[in-house]
Protein backbone atom coordinates (compact mmCIF):
# COMPACT_ATOMS: atom_id res chain seq x y z
CA UNK A 1 0.00 0.00 0.00
CA UNK A 2 2.76 2.42 0.98
CA UNK A 3 4.80 1.97 -2.20
CA UNK A 4 1.73 2.59 -4.39
CA UNK A 5 0.85 5.79 -2.56
CA UNK A 6 4.40 7.13 -2.63
CA UNK A 7 4.76 6.51 -6.37
CA UNK A 8 1.63 8.48 -7.28
CA UNK A 9 2.23 11.97 -8.70
CA UNK A 10 0.23 13.59 -5.91
CA UNK A 11 1.59 11.33 -3.19
CA UNK A 12 1.70 12.07 0.50
CA UNK A 13 5.43 12.65 0.01
CA UNK A 14 4.68 15.56 -2.31
CA UNK A 15 2.22 16.98 0.18
CA UNK A 16 4.88 16.77 2.90
CA UNK A 17 7.47 18.57 0.74
CA UNK A 18 5.19 21.33 -0.43
CA UNK A 19 3.49 21.55 2.95
CA UNK A 20 6.83 22.40 4.59
CA UNK A 21 7.84 24.76 1.80
CA UNK A 22 4.43 26.51 1.78
CA UNK A 23 4.78 27.18 5.51
CA UNK A 24 8.31 28.49 4.97
CA UNK A 25 7.08 30.75 2.16
CA UNK A 26 4.41 32.23 4.43
CA UNK A 27 7.06 32.66 7.12
CA UNK A 28 9.34 34.48 4.69
CA UNK A 29 6.51 36.93 3.93
CA UNK A 30 5.52 37.32 7.60
CA UNK A 31 7.01 40.76 8.09
CA UNK A 32 6.45 41.44 11.77
CA UNK A 33 6.31 37.96 13.26
CA UNK A 34 7.76 34.47 12.81
CA UNK A 35 4.87 33.11 10.77
CA UNK A 36 1.32 34.27 10.18
CA UNK A 37 0.26 30.62 10.45
CA UNK A 38 0.63 28.29 13.49
CA UNK A 39 3.63 26.67 11.81
CA UNK A 40 4.70 24.38 14.65
CA UNK A 41 1.22 22.89 15.04
CA UNK A 42 0.87 22.40 11.28
CA UNK A 43 4.25 20.62 11.13
CA UNK A 44 3.10 18.37 13.99
CA UNK A 45 0.00 17.50 11.96
CA UNK A 46 2.10 16.80 8.85
CA UNK A 47 4.42 14.53 10.82
CA UNK A 48 1.70 12.43 12.47
CA UNK A 49 -0.37 12.23 9.28
CA UNK A 50 2.64 11.22 7.18
CA UNK A 51 3.68 8.55 9.72
CA UNK A 52 0.38 6.69 9.34
CA UNK A 53 1.29 5.77 5.76
CA UNK A 54 4.32 3.86 7.11
CA UNK A 55 2.68 2.01 9.98
CA UNK A 56 3.18 -1.47 8.44
CA UNK A 57 6.36 -3.56 8.55
CA UNK A 58 8.09 -2.03 11.57
CA UNK A 59 11.70 -3.15 11.98
CA UNK A 60 11.95 -5.90 14.61
CA UNK A 61 14.94 -4.32 16.34
CA UNK A 62 12.84 -1.22 17.00
CA UNK A 63 9.88 -3.07 18.53
CA UNK A 64 11.39 -2.99 22.06
CA UNK A 65 11.75 0.80 21.79
CA UNK A 66 8.21 1.17 20.50
CA UNK A 67 6.74 -1.06 23.23
CA UNK A 68 8.77 0.51 26.05
CA UNK A 69 7.97 4.07 24.96
CA UNK A 70 4.26 3.29 24.64
CA UNK A 71 4.14 1.56 28.03
CA UNK A 72 6.10 4.38 29.66
CA UNK A 73 3.80 7.09 28.29
CA UNK A 74 0.61 5.21 29.23
CA UNK A 75 1.86 4.29 32.72
CA UNK A 76 3.10 7.83 33.40
CA UNK A 77 -0.16 9.28 32.10
CA UNK A 78 -2.05 7.21 34.67
CA UNK A 79 0.28 8.26 37.50
CA UNK A 80 0.63 11.92 36.58
CA UNK A 81 -2.67 12.92 34.97
CA UNK A 82 -5.16 10.49 36.50
CA UNK A 83 -3.75 10.24 40.02
CA UNK A 84 -1.70 13.43 40.47
CA UNK A 85 -4.11 15.60 38.44
CA UNK A 86 -1.34 17.09 36.28
CA UNK A 87 -2.76 19.21 33.47
CA UNK A 88 -2.86 17.21 30.23
CA UNK A 89 -0.95 19.91 28.32
CA UNK A 90 1.81 19.94 30.95
CA UNK A 91 2.05 16.17 30.58
CA UNK A 92 2.25 16.31 26.78
CA UNK A 93 4.95 18.98 27.00
CA UNK A 94 7.09 16.80 29.25
CA UNK A 95 6.53 13.49 27.40
CA UNK A 96 6.51 14.65 23.80
CA UNK A 97 9.85 13.01 22.93
CA UNK A 98 8.59 9.61 24.06
CA UNK A 99 5.29 10.08 22.25
CA UNK A 100 7.27 10.71 19.06
CA UNK A 101 9.21 7.43 19.36
CA UNK A 102 6.50 4.98 18.13
CA UNK A 103 5.64 7.24 15.20
CA UNK A 104 9.29 7.73 14.27
CA UNK A 105 9.79 3.97 14.27
CA UNK A 106 7.20 3.72 11.47
CA UNK A 107 9.54 5.63 9.13
CA UNK A 108 12.63 3.47 9.55
CA UNK A 109 13.55 1.44 6.49
CA UNK A 110 10.80 2.67 4.18
CA UNK A 111 13.29 4.16 1.65
CA UNK A 112 10.84 6.65 0.15
CA UNK A 113 12.54 10.02 0.62
CA UNK A 114 14.84 10.42 -2.37
CA UNK A 115 17.72 12.79 -3.10
CA UNK A 116 15.59 15.10 -5.28
CA UNK A 117 13.15 15.61 -2.39
CA UNK A 118 15.94 16.56 0.03
CA UNK A 119 17.81 18.72 -2.48
CA UNK A 120 14.71 20.71 -3.35
CA UNK A 121 13.74 21.01 0.32
CA UNK A 122 17.19 22.22 1.41
CA UNK A 123 17.83 24.70 -1.40
CA UNK A 124 14.37 26.26 -1.19
CA UNK A 125 14.45 26.49 2.61
CA UNK A 126 17.92 28.04 2.47
CA UNK A 127 16.64 30.71 0.07
CA UNK A 128 13.59 31.50 2.23
CA UNK A 129 15.71 31.67 5.39
CA UNK A 130 18.26 33.98 3.75
CA UNK A 131 15.57 36.39 2.55
CA UNK A 132 13.70 36.51 5.88
CA UNK A 133 16.80 36.77 8.06
CA UNK A 134 18.39 39.42 5.79
CA UNK A 135 15.48 41.85 5.57
CA UNK A 136 14.76 41.42 9.29
CA UNK A 137 18.21 42.89 9.97
CA UNK A 138 18.24 45.44 7.14
CA UNK A 139 14.93 46.99 8.24
CA UNK A 140 15.68 46.61 11.94
CA UNK A 141 12.65 44.40 12.60
CA UNK A 142 14.40 42.00 14.96
CA UNK A 143 17.85 40.63 15.71
CA UNK A 144 16.43 37.12 16.18
CA UNK A 145 14.31 36.40 13.08
CA UNK A 146 12.47 33.16 12.37
CA UNK A 147 10.68 31.55 9.44
CA UNK A 148 8.67 28.96 11.35
CA UNK A 149 9.36 29.86 14.97
CA UNK A 150 12.21 30.91 17.28
CA UNK A 151 15.40 30.27 15.31
CA UNK A 152 17.01 28.11 18.01
CA UNK A 153 14.54 25.43 16.92
CA UNK A 154 14.23 25.87 13.18
CA UNK A 155 17.93 26.29 12.40
CA UNK A 156 18.71 22.77 13.59
CA UNK A 157 16.07 21.44 11.20
CA UNK A 158 17.73 23.36 8.36
CA UNK A 159 21.18 22.13 9.44
CA UNK A 160 20.09 18.48 9.59
CA UNK A 161 18.42 18.74 6.17
CA UNK A 162 21.70 20.21 4.88
CA UNK A 163 23.63 17.29 6.31
CA UNK A 164 21.21 14.72 4.86
CA UNK A 165 21.63 16.42 1.48
CA UNK A 166 25.40 16.19 1.97
CA UNK A 167 25.13 12.44 2.73
CA UNK A 168 23.11 11.90 -0.44
CA UNK A 169 25.41 13.86 -2.74
CA UNK A 170 28.71 13.12 -1.04
CA UNK A 171 29.58 16.77 -1.51
CA UNK A 172 28.53 20.34 -0.93
CA UNK A 173 29.44 23.61 -2.61
CA UNK A 174 31.14 26.67 -1.22
CA UNK A 175 28.12 28.75 -2.22
CA UNK A 176 25.75 26.58 -0.18
CA UNK A 177 28.10 26.57 2.78
CA UNK A 178 28.69 30.34 2.72
CA UNK A 179 24.97 31.11 2.45
CA UNK A 180 24.24 28.67 5.27
CA UNK A 181 26.93 30.32 7.37
CA UNK A 182 25.47 33.78 6.68
CA UNK A 183 22.04 32.57 7.77
CA UNK A 184 23.44 31.21 11.04
CA UNK A 185 25.35 34.44 11.69
CA UNK A 186 22.22 36.53 11.05
CA UNK A 187 20.25 34.32 13.42
CA UNK A 188 22.16 35.45 16.48
CA UNK A 189 21.82 32.01 18.09
CA UNK A 190 24.94 30.84 19.92
CA UNK A 191 23.81 27.22 20.25
CA UNK A 192 22.91 27.06 16.56
CA UNK A 193 26.30 28.47 15.59
CA UNK A 194 28.11 25.87 17.69
CA UNK A 195 26.01 23.17 15.98
CA UNK A 196 26.93 24.58 12.58
CA UNK A 197 30.65 24.56 13.41
CA UNK A 198 30.35 20.98 14.65
CA UNK A 199 28.71 19.80 11.40
CA UNK A 200 31.27 21.74 9.35
CA UNK A 201 34.08 20.05 11.27
CA UNK A 202 32.54 16.61 10.78
CA UNK A 203 32.10 16.94 7.01
CA UNK A 204 35.70 18.06 6.56
CA UNK A 205 37.45 15.24 8.42
CA UNK A 206 38.18 12.06 6.45
CA UNK A 207 37.36 9.38 9.00
CA UNK A 208 36.33 8.77 12.60
CA UNK A 209 38.43 6.74 15.00
CA UNK A 210 39.38 6.90 18.68
CA UNK A 211 42.04 9.51 17.98
CA UNK A 212 39.54 11.69 16.13
CA UNK A 213 37.01 11.44 18.97
CA UNK A 214 39.68 12.47 21.47
CA UNK A 215 40.65 15.39 19.25
CA UNK A 216 37.00 16.50 19.01
CA UNK A 217 36.65 16.36 22.79
CA UNK A 218 39.89 18.28 23.31
CA UNK A 219 38.82 20.85 20.71
CA UNK A 220 35.52 21.52 22.50
CA UNK A 221 37.22 21.67 25.91
CA UNK A 222 39.79 24.17 24.65
CA UNK A 223 37.10 26.24 22.93
CA UNK A 224 34.94 26.19 26.03
CA UNK A 225 37.79 27.09 28.37
CA UNK A 226 38.99 29.87 26.07
CA UNK A 227 35.47 31.31 25.83
CA UNK A 228 35.03 31.31 29.61
CA UNK A 229 38.41 32.98 30.19
CA UNK A 230 37.68 35.58 27.53
CA UNK A 231 34.24 36.37 28.90
CA UNK A 232 35.42 36.49 32.49
CA UNK A 233 37.94 39.19 31.56
CA UNK A 234 35.23 41.32 30.03
CA UNK A 235 34.12 43.95 32.57
CA UNK A 236 30.41 43.35 31.96
CA UNK A 237 30.57 39.57 32.29
CA UNK A 238 29.15 37.90 35.36
CA UNK A 239 28.49 34.17 35.17
CA UNK A 240 25.85 34.40 37.88
CA UNK A 241 23.82 36.80 35.73
CA UNK A 242 23.57 34.44 32.76
CA UNK A 243 20.34 32.53 32.19
CA UNK A 244 22.03 29.16 31.73
CA UNK A 245 23.76 29.48 35.08
CA UNK A 246 20.45 30.31 36.78
CA UNK A 247 18.74 27.32 35.18
CA UNK A 248 21.52 25.02 36.36
CA UNK A 249 21.29 26.42 39.90
CA UNK A 250 17.52 25.89 39.91
CA UNK A 251 18.02 22.30 38.78
CA UNK A 252 20.59 21.70 41.53
CA UNK A 253 18.28 23.28 44.11
CA UNK A 254 15.37 20.96 43.31
CA UNK A 255 17.52 17.83 43.07
CA UNK A 256 19.65 18.48 46.15
CA UNK A 257 17.67 15.92 48.18
CA UNK A 258 17.52 13.28 45.45
CA UNK A 259 18.94 9.82 45.97
CA UNK A 260 21.16 8.32 43.27
CA UNK A 261 18.29 6.28 41.82
CA UNK A 262 16.20 9.44 41.41
CA UNK A 263 18.74 10.64 38.87
CA UNK A 264 18.30 7.34 37.02
CA UNK A 265 14.49 7.33 36.78
CA UNK A 266 13.67 11.03 37.16
CA UNK A 267 10.46 12.69 38.24
CA UNK A 268 8.15 10.64 36.01
CA UNK A 269 5.05 11.47 38.08
CA UNK A 270 5.66 15.15 37.19
CA UNK A 271 5.68 16.72 40.61
CA UNK A 272 5.88 20.49 40.08
CA UNK A 273 9.13 22.28 40.76
CA UNK A 274 9.51 24.05 44.09
CA UNK A 275 7.90 27.42 44.80
CA UNK A 276 11.40 28.86 45.13
CA UNK A 277 12.27 27.89 41.54
CA UNK A 278 8.96 29.13 40.14
CA UNK A 279 9.30 32.46 41.94
CA UNK A 280 12.95 32.84 40.93
CA UNK A 281 12.02 32.35 37.26
CA UNK A 282 8.68 34.17 37.46
CA UNK A 283 9.53 36.34 34.44
CA UNK A 284 9.03 33.24 32.23
CA UNK A 285 5.28 33.29 32.83
CA UNK A 286 4.54 31.77 29.41
CA UNK A 287 6.29 28.59 30.54
CA UNK A 288 4.29 28.15 33.73
CA UNK A 289 1.76 25.35 34.20
CA UNK A 290 -1.40 25.40 32.11
CA UNK A 291 -3.31 25.12 35.39
CA UNK A 292 -2.56 28.85 35.88
CA UNK A 293 -2.03 28.34 39.61
CA UNK A 294 1.52 29.70 39.77
CA UNK A 295 3.16 26.24 39.57
CA UNK A 296 5.80 25.32 37.01
CA UNK A 297 7.50 22.24 35.59
CA UNK A 298 10.94 21.46 34.18
CA UNK A 299 10.20 23.29 30.92
CA UNK A 300 11.09 26.42 32.89
CA UNK A 301 14.72 25.21 32.88
CA UNK A 302 14.95 25.63 29.07
CA UNK A 303 17.92 23.28 28.63
CA UNK A 304 16.64 19.91 27.44
CA UNK A 305 19.44 18.00 29.16
CA UNK A 306 18.30 19.42 32.50
CA UNK A 307 14.66 18.81 31.62
CA UNK A 308 15.02 15.22 30.50
CA UNK A 309 17.13 14.23 33.50
CA UNK A 310 14.71 15.95 35.86
CA UNK A 311 11.58 14.34 34.37
CA UNK A 312 12.84 11.05 32.93
CA UNK A 313 16.21 10.46 34.49
CA UNK A 314 19.48 9.46 32.89
CA UNK A 315 17.87 6.22 31.71
CA UNK A 316 15.22 8.15 29.79
CA UNK A 317 17.86 10.29 28.10
CA UNK A 318 19.93 7.23 27.17
CA UNK A 319 16.78 5.56 25.81
CA UNK A 320 16.16 8.44 23.38
CA UNK A 321 19.80 8.45 22.24
CA UNK A 322 19.88 4.66 21.73
CA UNK A 323 16.60 4.72 19.79
CA UNK A 324 17.94 7.39 17.45
CA UNK A 325 21.25 5.56 17.06
CA UNK A 326 19.50 2.29 16.27
CA UNK A 327 17.22 3.90 13.68
CA UNK A 328 20.18 5.54 11.91
CA UNK A 329 22.18 2.31 12.10
CA UNK A 330 19.36 0.32 10.49
CA UNK A 331 19.36 2.83 7.64
CA UNK A 332 23.02 2.01 7.01
CA UNK A 333 24.60 5.28 8.12
CA UNK A 334 28.27 5.11 8.98
CA UNK A 335 29.59 5.72 12.48
CA UNK A 336 30.78 9.19 11.51
CA UNK A 337 27.36 10.10 10.13
CA UNK A 338 25.56 8.79 13.22
CA UNK A 339 27.91 10.75 15.48
CA UNK A 340 27.26 13.90 13.45
CA UNK A 341 23.47 13.61 13.70
CA UNK A 342 23.50 12.72 17.40
CA UNK A 343 26.17 15.31 18.18
CA UNK A 344 24.15 18.05 16.53
CA UNK A 345 21.06 17.11 18.54
CA UNK A 346 22.99 16.83 21.80
CA UNK A 347 24.61 20.24 21.32
CA UNK A 348 21.20 21.83 20.86
CA UNK A 349 19.91 20.00 23.94
CA UNK A 350 22.17 22.23 26.03
CA UNK A 351 19.85 25.06 25.08
CA UNK A 352 16.52 24.16 23.48
CA UNK A 353 14.22 21.16 23.57
CA UNK A 354 16.11 18.80 21.20
CA UNK A 355 14.27 15.46 21.05
CA UNK A 356 11.17 17.15 22.44
CA UNK A 357 10.36 19.38 19.47
CA UNK A 358 8.87 18.72 16.05
CA UNK A 359 11.73 20.34 14.12
CA UNK A 360 14.31 17.74 15.13
CA UNK A 361 11.70 14.98 15.04
CA UNK A 362 10.71 15.83 11.48
CA UNK A 363 14.37 15.91 10.46
CA UNK A 364 14.87 12.45 11.99
CA UNK A 365 11.82 11.20 10.10
CA UNK A 366 13.51 12.27 6.86
CA UNK A 367 16.74 10.47 7.87
CA UNK A 368 14.77 7.33 8.78
CA UNK A 369 12.70 7.25 5.58
CA UNK A 370 15.52 8.20 3.21
CA UNK A 371 16.53 6.02 0.29
CA UNK A 372 20.31 5.79 0.61
CA UNK A 373 20.65 3.45 -2.37
CA UNK A 374 21.08 6.53 -4.56
CA UNK A 375 23.79 7.96 -2.31
CA UNK A 376 26.94 9.11 -4.09
CA UNK A 377 30.26 8.05 -2.62
CA UNK A 378 31.93 10.85 -0.68
CA UNK A 379 34.48 12.75 -2.71
CA UNK A 380 38.03 13.35 -1.55
CA UNK A 381 37.17 17.05 -1.28
CA UNK A 382 33.57 17.44 -0.03
CA UNK A 383 33.39 21.01 -1.35
CA UNK A 384 34.24 20.21 -4.96
CA UNK A 385 31.39 19.68 -7.42
CA UNK A 386 31.61 17.05 -10.12
KAPE-V618619 format. One record per backbone hydrogen bond with DSSP energy under -0.5 kcal/mol. NH is the residue of the N-H (numbers start at 1). CO is the residue of the C=O. E is the energy in kcal/mol with one decimal. If there is no record, write none. Layout:
NH | CO | E
NH | CO | E
This chain:
5 | 1 | -2.1
6 | 2 | -2.7
7 | 3 | -1.7
8 | 4 | -0.7
8 | 5 | -0.9
11 | 8 | -1.3
15 | 11 | -1.7
16 | 12 | -2.1
17 | 13 | -2.3
18 | 14 | -2.8
19 | 15 | -1.8
20 | 16 | -2.3
21 | 17 | -2.3
22 | 18 | -2.2
23 | 19 | -1.8
24 | 20 | -2.2
25 | 21 | -2.4
26 | 22 | -2.2
27 | 23 | -2.4
28 | 24 | -2.4
29 | 25 | -1.5
30 | 26 | -0.7
30 | 27 | -0.6
31 | 29 | -1.4
33 | 30 | -0.7
39 | 37 | -2.3
42 | 38 | -2.1
43 | 39 | -2.5
44 | 40 | -2.0
45 | 41 | -2.1
46 | 42 | -2.4
47 | 43 | -2.5
48 | 44 | -2.5
49 | 45 | -2.4
50 | 46 | -2.6
51 | 47 | -2.1
52 | 48 | -1.0
52 | 49 | -0.6
53 | 50 | -1.2
54 | 51 | -1.9
55 | 52 | -0.9
62 | 59 | -1.6
63 | 59 | -0.6
63 | 60 | -1.1
64 | 60 | -0.5
66 | 62 | -2.4
67 | 63 | -3.0
68 | 64 | -2.6
69 | 65 | -2.6
70 | 66 | -2.2
71 | 67 | -2.7
72 | 68 | -2.7
73 | 69 | -2.4
74 | 70 | -2.5
75 | 71 | -3.0
76 | 72 | -2.4
77 | 73 | -2.2
78 | 74 | -1.9
79 | 75 | -2.1
80 | 76 | -3.4
81 | 77 | -1.7
82 | 77 | -1.6
83 | 78 | -1.9
84 | 79 | -1.7
86 | 80 | -2.5
91 | 87 | -2.1
92 | 88 | -2.5
93 | 89 | -1.9
94 | 90 | -1.7
95 | 91 | -2.2
96 | 92 | -0.8
98 | 95 | -0.6
99 | 95 | -1.8
100 | 96 | -2.0
101 | 97 | -0.9
102 | 98 | -0.6
103 | 99 | -0.7
104 | 100 | -2.8
105 | 101 | -2.2
106 | 102 | -0.7
106 | 103 | -0.6
107 | 103 | -0.5
107 | 104 | -1.2
108 | 104 | -0.8
109 | 368 | -1.6
110 | 107 | -1.8
112 | 369 | -2.0
113 | 369 | -2.5
114 | 112 | -0.8
118 | 114 | -1.8
119 | 115 | -2.7
120 | 116 | -2.5
121 | 117 | -2.4
122 | 118 | -3.0
123 | 119 | -2.4
124 | 120 | -2.0
125 | 121 | -2.3
126 | 122 | -2.8
127 | 123 | -1.8
128 | 124 | -2.4
129 | 125 | -2.9
130 | 126 | -2.3
131 | 127 | -2.2
132 | 128 | -2.5
133 | 129 | -2.9
134 | 130 | -2.1
135 | 131 | -2.4
136 | 132 | -1.6
137 | 133 | -1.1
137 | 134 | -0.6
138 | 134 | -2.7
139 | 135 | -2.2
140 | 137 | -1.0
141 | 136 | -1.7
142 | 136 | -1.3
153 | 150 | -1.8
154 | 150 | -1.3
155 | 151 | -2.0
156 | 153 | -0.6
157 | 153 | -0.9
158 | 154 | -2.1
159 | 155 | -2.6
160 | 156 | -2.4
161 | 157 | -2.3
162 | 158 | -2.2
163 | 159 | -2.2
164 | 160 | -2.4
165 | 161 | -2.3
166 | 162 | -2.1
167 | 163 | -2.3
168 | 164 | -2.2
169 | 165 | -2.3
170 | 166 | -2.6
172 | 382 | -3.4
174 | 383 | -0.5
177 | 173 | -2.3
178 | 174 | -2.8
179 | 175 | -2.6
180 | 176 | -2.5
181 | 177 | -2.4
182 | 178 | -2.6
183 | 179 | -2.3
184 | 180 | -2.1
185 | 181 | -2.3
186 | 182 | -2.8
187 | 183 | -1.4
188 | 184 | -0.8
188 | 185 | -0.7
189 | 184 | -0.6
190 | 188 | -0.6
193 | 189 | -1.9
194 | 190 | -2.2
195 | 191 | -1.9
196 | 192 | -2.4
197 | 193 | -2.5
198 | 194 | -2.0
199 | 195 | -2.4
200 | 196 | -2.7
201 | 197 | -2.4
202 | 198 | -2.2
203 | 199 | -2.1
204 | 200 | -0.9
204 | 201 | -0.5
205 | 201 | -1.1
209 | 207 | -0.5
213 | 209 | -2.4
214 | 210 | -2.2
215 | 211 | -2.3
216 | 212 | -2.5
217 | 213 | -2.3
218 | 214 | -2.8
219 | 215 | -2.6
220 | 216 | -2.3
221 | 217 | -2.3
222 | 218 | -2.8
223 | 219 | -2.5
224 | 220 | -2.7
225 | 221 | -2.8
226 | 222 | -2.9
227 | 223 | -2.2
228 | 224 | -2.3
229 | 225 | -2.5
230 | 226 | -2.6
231 | 227 | -2.7
232 | 228 | -2.6
233 | 229 | -1.3
234 | 231 | -1.1
237 | 234 | -1.6
241 | 238 | -2.2
242 | 238 | -0.5
242 | 239 | -1.4
246 | 242 | -1.7
247 | 243 | -2.7
248 | 244 | -2.1
249 | 245 | -2.4
250 | 246 | -2.4
251 | 247 | -2.2
252 | 248 | -2.6
253 | 249 | -2.4
254 | 250 | -2.0
255 | 251 | -0.9
255 | 252 | -0.5
256 | 252 | -0.6
256 | 253 | -0.7
258 | 255 | -1.7
262 | 259 | -0.8
263 | 259 | -1.0
264 | 260 | -0.7
265 | 261 | -2.1
266 | 262 | -2.7
267 | 310 | -2.3
268 | 266 | -0.9
270 | 267 | -2.2
273 | 296 | -2.7
278 | 274 | -2.2
279 | 275 | -2.7
280 | 276 | -2.3
281 | 277 | -1.8
282 | 279 | -1.2
284 | 281 | -2.0
285 | 283 | -0.6
287 | 284 | -1.9
288 | 285 | -1.5
289 | 295 | -2.6
292 | 289 | -1.6
297 | 287 | -0.5
300 | 297 | -2.2
301 | 298 | -2.4
302 | 299 | -1.5
303 | 301 | -3.2
304 | 349 | -0.8
304 | 352 | -1.1
305 | 349 | -2.1
307 | 303 | -2.1
308 | 304 | -3.4
309 | 305 | -1.8
310 | 306 | -2.1
311 | 307 | -2.6
312 | 308 | -2.7
313 | 308 | -0.7
313 | 309 | -0.9
314 | 263 | -3.0
315 | 264 | -1.9
316 | 264 | -0.5
316 | 312 | -1.2
317 | 313 | -1.7
318 | 314 | -2.6
319 | 315 | -2.3
320 | 316 | -1.8
321 | 317 | -1.9
322 | 318 | -2.9
323 | 319 | -2.4
324 | 320 | -2.0
325 | 321 | -2.6
326 | 322 | -2.6
327 | 323 | -2.4
328 | 324 | -2.3
329 | 325 | -2.4
330 | 326 | -2.5
331 | 327 | -1.3
332 | 329 | -1.6
333 | 328 | -1.9
338 | 334 | -2.5
339 | 335 | -2.6
340 | 336 | -1.9
341 | 337 | -2.2
342 | 338 | -2.8
343 | 339 | -2.9
344 | 340 | -2.1
345 | 341 | -1.9
346 | 342 | -2.8
347 | 343 | -2.3
348 | 344 | -1.8
349 | 345 | -1.5
350 | 347 | -1.2
351 | 348 | -1.9
352 | 348 | -1.7
356 | 353 | -3.2
357 | 354 | -1.8
361 | 357 | -1.8
362 | 358 | -2.9
363 | 359 | -1.3
364 | 360 | -2.4
365 | 361 | -2.1
366 | 362 | -1.6
367 | 363 | -1.9
368 | 364 | -2.8
369 | 365 | -1.9
370 | 366 | -0.6
370 | 367 | -0.6
371 | 113 | -2.6
372 | 370 | -0.9
374 | 371 | -1.0
375 | 372 | -1.6
376 | 168 | -3.2
379 | 170 | -1.9
382 | 380 | -0.6
384 | 381 | -1.8
385 | 383 | -0.5
